[in-house]
Amino acid sequence: MSTGSGDLRRLGAAEAARLIAAGDLSSAALVAACLERITEREETVRAWAHLDAGAALAQARARDAEPPRGPLHGVPVGVKDIVDTADLPTERGSAIHAGRRPGADAACVARLRAAGAVILGKTVTTEFAYFSPGPTRNPADPARTPGGSSSGSAAAVADAMVPVAIGSQTAGSVIRPAAFCGTLGLKPTRGLVDLTGVMALSGNLDTLGWFARDTEDLALLGTVLADEWPDAGEASGAPAFALARTPWWDRADADAQGAVTRAAGRLAAAGARVRDLDLPERFAGLPEAQEALMAFDMARSLAHEREHHADELSDVLRAFLERGDTIGRAVAGDAVALGAECRALLAEHLEPGETLLVPAVSGEPPGFDDGVTGDPLFCRAWTLLGVPALSVPGATGSRGAPVGVQFVAPARGDAALVAAGAWAAPHLI
């Protein structure tokens, strides 16, 4: 293959790791190509919160000087700036934690390093991974938001600054930015990945996720990060999909609705079995329940920041935390119970091996100057259920901005979901 920097930037993590292991590519060359891309584009995209080019290259040279450690040997990875790194600041998107230097890596970062990855830098997060935007722009259209809260991770991967990056989701913070930026984004089953060293917002909702451009990288990161990545089993022909317009369908605009219905048509034309599915009535209240539970938990997880730094919090975050004070423990408990009930119902209503197809977002990404990161409505239910969800790019709205679609599977169906998404992805372009 050509070794020009433009070619290297387009490499996925798995492909890059194979080339490095075979001696056909050096980690230093790949990291240098990523840094060159960042130099070219960072002024526009602003995806990175902390970047030490010298340290990244030193890591790469160290990987080149040793036998392969694991499946990500020599591959650069971006890490969301709510995830602790011992060698880089972790400031959580807030001046309150400016200069914060963790004493140890988060568990997920330790796993990445053990697999041979190079930690390229820390990607921008919204304030405390909530809704107040950071500086990151949408690489597909810098006049639009990249989504949040994993804005920098999604933008960096979509803009070929890094092959893969780590994010997190408490409402819609992986799926939405992936859909808006036009890249893959996976939110695995809650609890599959150790969250030690990741800033906590809600113990009932927080989930680590990741972004990639190549579908094979989704499972690769799963095998590295998860305690036990599920076995997808043997593929036997085209997968089956269930199109659910969801109880919130009317709150999606024509762009988002069209993306899902066109996806269903393309999948069927490609040989997949696609059927319509009406979700049970109990699903209707899931978004409101998720939001209430999130507010309840965040009012407690950010109690220190509220007590000691209230004037440094954004108005939107302060208002949400105040709302959390008004939510009783019984309401939060009811939300958890509803999530568990609907998690079981989802497994009952999907046929074995079937994947749910639903909207990822309610429409095209809003303008950056609107000061919002988009509505997580179509992610909230699946986050509350704790089931795996995957954003797959390809769809665009009426004004040409990425929209994407979302696939969902029952709990622990992560590997099968990724396999179905990998089959579907080329048919959605």
Secondary structure, 3 states (H helix, E strand, C coil): CCCCHHHHHCCCHHHHHHHHHCCCCCHHHHHHHHHHHHHHHHHHHCCEEEECHHHHHHHHHHHHCCCCCCCCCCCEEEEECCECCCCCCCCCCCHHHCCCCCCCCCHHHHHHHHCCCEEEEEECCCHHHCCCCCCCCECCECCECCCCCCHHHHHHHHCCCCCEEEEEECCCCCHHHHHHHCCEEEECCCCCECCCCECCCCCCCCEEEEEECCHHHHHHHHHHHECCCCCCCCCCCCCEEEECCCCCHHHCCHHHHHHHHHHHHHHHHCCCEEEECCCCHHHHHHHHHHHHHHHHHHHHHCHHHHHHHHHHCCHHHHHHHHHHHCCCHHHHHHHHHHHHHHHHHHHHHCCCCEEEEEECCCCCCCEHHHCCCCCCHHHHHHHHHCCCEEEECCCECCCCCECCEEEECCCCCHHHHHHHHHHHHHHCC
